Amino acid sequence: MKKTSVSYSLSVILPAHNEEEVIATTVHNVIDTLSNWTIDHEVIVVDDGSQDHTGAILDTIASTYPCLKVIHHSVNQGYGAALVSGFEAVSKDLAFFMDSDGQFDIHDLERFFPLIGAYDAVLGYRVDRQDTWMRKVNAWGWKILVGMVFGVYVRDVDCAFKLYPASFFREHKLETRGAMINTEILYKFTRAGYSYTQIGVRHLPRLGGRATGAKPSVILRAFRELFIYALKWNREEKLLEKSAGRQKPRVQPAKQAVSDNEPKKIPKA
């Protein structure tokens, strides 16, 4: 079997919260897949205050695999906070993040690598999304709102399957700590002049654990952060214009493309 060879080194970040049913399978799949590719890599799992056995399972796996780093939050700080902890620990050229709930397949990342160079980042979007209709409606409404407020227009803003240059996270401070994190990353990424492309990735049925993205507390925190930081960043841009003594420059849309190479849909059981 032909091995995938990548000239860049790679950090894989997996945020986790109460995923004891699937975390071992997810981590082993990621490590085994990366080990079969010719690539310098590390896997960073952030246990965001899990109250089950997620942390203990991760520590056991880490004792066997030197490439695995485990970061523990003593209390649940939020999805964005987990990602930020992961980004701060990155030591490789590229930073890729994926949910640890087993709903993504790490093998889809292989199609991203040939696009690095032509584009700075590759963003996944979920094909045949395996979520309830209510979550899909919420996601559609959030995408529209994010586009209106921040001018961020992508197919699936919160898809947790994205590949970025690690240097971006070293050079830009991330401020949100909840579900707004993907919007903030893309907002700052495009305004810094980076380019991206988008590729469809498989979305698998959840095999264990519980999704928390639709909890009222998570949604309320996302809206609170949206309005707080929309005002803050707008105010900061105006101050920069004033201090520079010039009119606000027109923000050029990031160079982007959408790949037509989508994976096959998941067959119905």
N, C-alpha and C positions, 0 to 999 in steps of 0.2 A: 504494500500500500504506500502510495506516494505521501511523503510528509510535507506539511505546510512549513515553509521557511519564511521567517519575518526578520527584516534587518533592524527593526526597532525592538527595544525591550518593553515589557508590558506589566502594568499593575492592574489586577482585577479586584474590584471593591464590591463586597457583598454585605449590605446592611441586613440585620436580622433582629427580629423581635418575636419571641415565643414561637419558634419554628422547630421545636424538638422532633416533630414527626418527619420532617423532610430535610433538615439541615445537613445531616451526615451524607445523604444521597447527593444533595446539591454540591457540597464541597468536594466530595470524591469525584463526581463527574467533571467538575471544573479542573481539578488537579490532574486527573488522568488524561483529559483532553489536551491540556497545555503541555503535559509531559510528552505527548505524541507529536507535538509541533516543535519545530526547531526554533525556539524562541526563549530568550532570557525573561523569566517571569517571577512574579510574586503574587500571592493571593492574600488579601486583607479582608477579614470578616469583622464587622463591628456589631457586637452584641449590645443592642440598645436597651439595656435594663430588662432583659427577659426574666420572667418570674417562673419559668419552667426549667427544664434541664438543658436548654440550648447552650448556655455558657460552658457547662461541664463537658458536654459532648465535643464542643469546639476545642477545649483545652486538651482533651484526649487525642483528638486527631492531630493537633499541632505538635504533640510530643513525637509524632512519627514523621511528619513532613516539615522539613526546615523552610520550605518556601511559604508556609502558612503563618501569617501573623494574626493574632486575635486581640482585638481591642474591646475592653469591657466598659460600658457605661453603668454606673451603680444604680441609676434610675433611668426610666424612659425619657429621653430628651426630644424625640421626634425624628421623623425620617430625614429631614434636612440635616439635623445635627449629626446623625449617623454617617451620612455621606461626607460631611465636612471633616469629621474625624478620620475617615478613610483617605480623603484627598490630602490631608496634612501628613499622613504617613507614607504617601507614595514616594518611591525612590527610582522609578523607571521612566522611560521616555513617554509612553502612552498610558492614559488612565481610562479604564473601561469599568463601567458599573452595571450590575445586573441584580435584580431581586433574588433573594435566596429561597423563595417559596416554591421553586420548582416549576414555575409557569413559563420559563424561558429555557431554550436549549443553547448551551454555550457553543455548539458547533456552528450556529448561524454567524458567529463572530468571524469565521474564516472568510466570509464574503466581504467583510469590511476592509481587510488589510490592503488589497490592491488599490483602494481609493485614497489611502493616505499618501499624500504627496500632491495629488491633484486637488485635494480638499484638506482642510485642517482637521475637520471632525466628521464623523459618520453617525447619523442619528437613526435609530431603529423606529419603526412604527408597527403596531400590532396588526397582524393579518388574522381575520376571523377571531376577533377578540373573545376570549372565554370568560365573560363577566355577565352579570345580570343586566337586564335592559335598563334598570334604574341607574346603575353605575355608568353605563354607556351614555345615557342622557346627561348625567351630571358632567361627564368628561367633555361632551360636545359643548355644553354651556360654558364650562370653564375655558375651553379653547377659544371660544368666541370672545369671552370677556378679556382674556389675556391679550388677544390680538388687538382689541379696541384700546386697552389701557397702555400696553407696552409696545405695541407694534411688532410683537413676536408672532410670526405666522409659520407654524410647522404642522405636519399632519397629525402628530400625536405627541403633544408637548410633554406629557408625563410618562411616556413609555420608558421603563427602567432598563434600557438596553442601548447604551450610548458610549461612543469612543471619542475621547478628546486628547489633545496634547497636554501632557502633565504640566508643562510650563505655564499654561493658562492659570492653573490653580495655585501655582507658586507666586504669580504676579498679581492676582486679583483677589481681594478679600471678599468672601461670601458672608452675607449678613443674615439671611433668613435661616430658620431652623425647622420649619415644618414642610408642608406639601408645596409651598411656593418655591422650593429650591430649584426645580427644573426651569421654571420661568426665569428666576434670577440668573442662572447660569447662561441661558440663551440670550437674555437681554444684554448682559455684560459682554458676552462672547461676540455678538454681532456688532455692538458698538465699538469694540476693540479692533474691528476690521477683519476678523477671522471668517473663513468660509466653511461651508458644510454641505453635505449631501444626505439624502434620506433613502433608507432601504427597508422593505418589508421583512419582518421576522415573525416566526411562529409564536403563537401564544397558546399555551397548553392548559388543560383543565387543572385546577388546584387539587392536589392529592391529599393534603392534610393541612392542619392549622386553620386559622381564620383570617380573612382579609380585614384590615382596619382602616383602609382609606376612606370608607364611607361613614365612619363614625362621626356623629355631630360635632364632637370636640375637635376632630381633625379638620373638618370642613370650616368650622368657625375660625380656627386658627389660621387657615389658609386665606380666608377673606380678610381677616384682621391684618395679616402681613401684607396682603396685596395693597390695601389702601394706605397703610402706614408707609410702605416703601415706594409706592407710586408717588406720594407727596414728597418724600425725602429725596428721591433720585431726581425728580423734576426740579426741586429747589436747588439741588447741587448743580445741575446742568445750567440753570439760570445764573448762579453765582460764578460759574466758570466763564460764561459768556460775558458777564459784567466785568470780571477781572481782566479778561482778555481784550475788552474794549471793542468787541466785534459782534456781529449778528450771529445767531445760532446757526452753525453749519448744518446743512441738510444731511441727515444720516443716510448713507448709501446702503441699500439692502445687501445683505451678505450674499456672496456668490453661492448659489445652491443648485441642486438638481434633485430629481426624484427618480430612483431606479425603478425600472419596470420588471426587474428580476425578483419577483416575489416567490417565497416558498409555497409549496402546495398546502392547501388548507387541510386542517385536521379532519380525518374521516369521522363521521358520526358513529357512535357506538350502536 
